[in-house]
């Protein structure tokens, strides 16, 4: 009887130890999951920041292209106006 009781206590102790180990594994697993989630969250935030920076640079570049086009148009208009002015001046001189 005593032997059975000791055997029962030993089994109970082993089961409790296994449950404790399982609980520790679960805790470690939960920590790893939480860490992975945080790393993904941080990586996503960094990605969004980089995408925002790229979008801003693209907008700035587009604005520079537009401004350059406006300057070119203004220079062409000025050149055409000067040519017309010289032509009119030559015509006036001929008369």
GIWOQUI-V325205 format. One record per residue. SS is DSSP state (H for helix, E for strand, C for the rest). Layout:
SS
SS
//
This chain:
C
H
H
H
H
H
H
H
H
H
H
H
H
H
H
H
H
H
H
H
H
H
H
H
H
H
H
H
H
H
H
H
H
H
H
H
H
H
H
H
H
H
H
H
H
H
H
H
H
H
H
H
H
H
H
H
H
H
H
H
H
H
H
H
H
H
H
H
H
H
H
H
H
H
H
H
H
H
H
H
H
H
H
H
H
H
H
H
H
H
H
H
H
H
C
//
